[in-house]
Amino acid sequence: MRSAPIDLPADKFREAGHRLIDDVADFLSDIATHPVAPGLSPAETRALLPTGGLPDGGADPATLLREVTELLLSKSTLNGHPRFFGYITSSPAPLGILADLLAAAVNPNVGAWSLSPVATEIERQAIAWIAELVGYPPGCGGLFVSGGNMANIVALIAARAAQLPGNVRARGVTADGQRPVIYASAEAHTWVQKAADMIGLGSDAVHLVKVDDRQVMDLHDLRETITRDRAAGFTPFIVIGTAGTTATGAVDPLGEIAEISRDEKLWFHVDGAYGAPAARVPGAPSELAALEFADSIAVDPHKWLYSPLEAGCVLLRDGRLLPDAFSYHPTYYHFGEIDGEEPVNFYEWGPQNSRGFRALKVWLGMRQVGRDGALRMIADDISLARRLYEATGAHPEIEAVTCSLSIVTLAYVPGDLSARSTEHEVFAYLNELNEALLTAMVDGGEAYLSNAVIDGRYLMRACIVNFRTDAGDVEAIPEIITRIGQSIDKDRRPAKLR
Ligand SMILES: *Cc1c(COP(=O)(O)O)cnc(C)c1O
């Protein structure tokens, strides 16, 4: 019998696996007692790893697994912690953790149906269910990808192939001298620039539309920019609405953008990476109802469907436009009809060739909670954010600035400076103070918030996509902020502002 050093006999696998599951279960049960973040520098973190180069010989797998479990569970930033409110990163669903293990065990290659028969059909069903959840026609097509960026980029590439004149797939986007243009608001996520750059349009092809004081797209500016660009010889082809901006959770006026796109014969894409799952939640912004008019939508199950990373999903009203934009037929693939049906081979639907089974954790999660459970958790996150907004706003030294979907922005403002906060020097100092406060809070491991900048103002920002967070967690925030804020203010305040 061959002895391969990578193999693990079944009894050893079982023993190491049971221990791992026990350790993870213990970790999940007392996660709230861990610091949210380890507060270590890059050098301190590197010092935790083995010294030296690639080892010549191997090591005992059970020992390795135990050591790295201990390392990761004790020295990581924990987005599963009930007080993790940074960026838009959810607590991972426990069933999703197990699903990833199972997916790796079966290891289907979800690039081709015949390499992943059950997995491909599960992915197709998961896509249809996500569409239903967000109120999109279930007859749409879609694809799982790594996250929101890729979901959006795949949609943009499909739009490019469908909208631009000539054979752009063969001749390139600018072959006929055209200058394609993309519209998105100034608050859109930077995937737009990255995508325009990656696909050879260049980031200058992104024409940013102004936002109003609610941080949403100014429709008048959109219309004017399109008209001006057409007159200048550009080729507009897509308008991107954001359903939940990353900074403040603002939702663009999607219904109106859909109408303008229709009138102008432009593709209407919605970046719903964050907010789309809230579309059918009672009380959520009514603009989300217009998701159904989009030509494509990006949704991020690793955000508000609480799936472990990575899981993004792109939906296209007309699913055939994905193979139209991505399909090639290598001679070494022979994936034809099976039983009179042409099966879906996802390698033809997007940029990836071999593909993992991301859909399993998402599909299982949706079955575990159902539509009602999903909507209830999102509604709970939204009301906790509202509660945080009210609890911080009620504190004399905190200004609660915005609250939309489950994102709250706020600033620490020492009482004696609040009346002077628009003075140039005070404004600059408050920015510095809030940035230092945020850094200290994250390093201290009590709670994890991130930041937003609105009109040059540095704000702390909490986003709750966290099924572990409860009222006690959000009500603890004002005390944490003011305690750390007061101590930094005492050390840092310049003499002339005292
Ligand atoms: C998070 C987010 C993205 C990027 O998604 P990733 O999963 O991080 O790639 C894009 N757009 C919006 C609106 C987002 O909130």
The ligand as an ORCA input file, in Angstrom:
! r2SCAN-3c Opt
* xyz 0 1
  C     -19.543     45.012      1.077
  C     -19.944     45.719     -0.131
  C     -19.305     45.461     -1.347
  C     -18.130     44.534     -1.450
  O     -18.479     43.241     -1.066
  P     -17.352     42.177     -0.657
  O     -18.129     41.006     -0.224
  O     -16.573     42.825      0.446
  O     -16.525     41.936     -1.863
  C     -19.774     46.118     -2.462
  N     -20.794     46.982     -2.381
  C     -21.428     47.268     -1.221
  C     -22.573     48.228     -1.204
  C     -21.017     46.645     -0.060
  O     -21.631     46.929      1.099
*
